[in-house]
C-alpha cells in the first residue's frame, strides 16, 4: 500500500512540476525553485522534530518567503532571483541552528517511506490545483514575458498573475520536498521542461510533454527505489536526466 501511495504522489507531483516547469523555463525562472527549496528547510526541520508531515511544515515557510519576495520586488524593483537568494540564504542559516543531525539527509534528498492515505489525498488535490491555476495564467504569463506593455493593453492584471504564479511555485516546492528533498527541487521542475522543449514544436506540446516527462520520471524513480534501496530523490533526478539525454537524440 505504501508503494501505491508513493506512486500516486509521484505521478501527480511529477506531472504538476513538469507542467509548471515549462512555464518557469520560458520565464527563465527554472532555478528559482532551488532557493525556494532551501527555504523550506526550517519547516522540514520542525516537521522532523515534532513528527508531522514535511510538506505541511515546508508550506508555511515557503509561502512566507514568496510573499516577502513579492513585496520586496514591488518595493525595490530588484530582480526576483536576487531577492530569492537573500531570503533563502537566511532560511538555510536558521535551519542548521536546530536541525537534528540524523535528520539532515532525509531533509536534503527526500523520503517516501512513511506516507499515509490522508497525505496522499491532500497531495493529489494540491497538485491538481497547481495544474489548474498554471493553465489559467499560462498564456497570459507567456504574453507578458514577450511584451509587458502589450499584456497591460490587453487588460491583464500582471501583479495578480505574478502572485498566483509564485504561490503555484511555492506549493510545488513544498510538495516536491517530500520526494526529492530540499536540494533538488529545481531539477524536479527544470529537467522535464528541458526534455519537453527538445521534443516539441508547439507551445501546447511543450506544456503537456513536460507534464508527461515529470510524471514518468517520478514514478520510475519511486519504483526503482522500492527495488534497489537507492534514495528516492537522487534516483528520480537521475531518471529525469536520462530522459533528457534521450530527448537530445530526437531534438526537434
C-alpha positions, -999 to 999 in steps of 0.1 A, spaced: 0 0 0 29 24 8 42 18 -27 8 27 -43 6 58 -22 41 68 -32 35 61 -69 3 82 -69 21 110 -52 50 108 -76 28 108 -107 8 139 -96 37 158 -81 59 150 -111 32 160 -136 25 193 -119 62 200 -116 68 193 -153 39 214 -164 47 243 -142 84 239 -151 77 246 -188 63 280 -178 91 286 -154 117 278 -181 100 301 -206 102 328 -179 139 320 -172 129 312 -136 135 274 -136 163 277 -110 141 298 -86 127 265 -72 161 256 -59 165 286 -35 128 282 -25 135 245 -18 162 256 6 138 280 22 116 250 32 143 237 54 131 254 87 97 239 82 111 205 73 133 206 104 103 214 126 83 186 110 110 161 118 114 174 154 76 174 162 66 144 140 42 159 114 43 158 76 73 175 59 51 192 32 29 206 59 60 220 76 75 233 44 45 251 30 41 280 56 78 289 53 79 288 15 47 308 13 60 333 37 92 335 17 73 340 -16 52 368 -1 83 385 13 100 382 -22 68 396 -39 66 425 -15 103 433 -18 101 431 -56 73 457 -57 91 479 -31 127 477 -45 124 468 -82 153 443 -77 153 411 -98 133 383 -83 163 360 -85 184 383 -63 157 387 -37 151 349 -36 188 344 -29 187 368 0 156 352 16 166 315 10 202 321 25 186 334 57 163 304 59 192 279 54 213 296 81 184 295 106 177 258 99 211 245 107 209 260 141 184 234 152 180 206 126 189 173 142 220 158 125 203 124 120 175 140 100 197 161 77 199 135 49 161 129 46 155 166 46 180 172 18 173 143 -5 137 132 2 119 102 17 87 83 7 89 55 33 62 69 55 31 81 35 -5 80 48 -37 80 28 -46 115 40 -12 129 30 -16 113 -4 -51 127 -9 -40 162 1 -11 159 -23 -33 149 -52 -57 178 -46 -29 204 -43 -12 190 -74 -44 194 -94 -49 229 -81 -14 238 -93 -21 224 -127 -54 243 -130 -40 276 -118 -10 273 -140 -32 265 -170 -53 296 -163 -23 320 -162 -1 302 -187 -9 322 -219 -10 355 -200 24 349 -185 39 339 -218 25 371 -234 38 392 -206 73 377 -210 72 387 -247 58 422 -241 47 435 -208 32 466 -224 11 445 -247 -2 424 -218 -12 456 -200 -30 469 -231 -49 436 -231 -61 444 -196 -42 418 -178 -35 422 -140 1 413 -140 6 417 -103 -22 393 -96 -9 368 -121 26 370 -107 13 364 -72 -7 333 -84 24 322 -103 46 325 -72 21 307 -50 20 278 -75 58 276 -73 56 277 -35 31 249 -34 51 229 -59 83 233 -39 65 223 -7 52 191 -23 84 184 -41 104 184 -9 86 152 1 100 132 -28 133 148 -38 143 168 -7 151 205 -5 183 202 -25 168 191 -58 135 209 -62 149 230 -91 158 198 -110 123 185 -104 108 213 -125 136 222 -148 147 188 -163 113 177 -176 108 211 -191 141 209 -209 132 174 -221 99 186 -234 115 216 -252 137 191 -271 107 171 -283 81 198 -290 72 221 -319 43 240 -304 36 256 -270 8 231 -263 31 201 -270 58 218 -248 35 222 -218 19 187 -219 50 168 -227 67 184 -197 38 170 -176 43 135 -190 81 136 -186 78 147 -150 52 120 -141 72 93 -157 105 103 -141 90 104 -106 70 71 -109 100 52 -123 123 67 -97 100 56 -69 97 21 -84 135 20 -87 139 30 -50 115 2 -40 136 -24 -57 171 -11 -53 171 8 -20 187 38 -36 174 71 -20 144 83 -39 154 119 -46 186 112 -64 171 83 -83 142 105 -96 166 131 -108 189 105 -125 159 90 -144 148 125 -154 183 133 -166 183 101 -187 151 112 -203 167 145 -212 197 128 -227 175 105 -248 155 136 -259 186 150 -274 186 122 -300 151 133 -311 156 170 -307 132 190 -330 
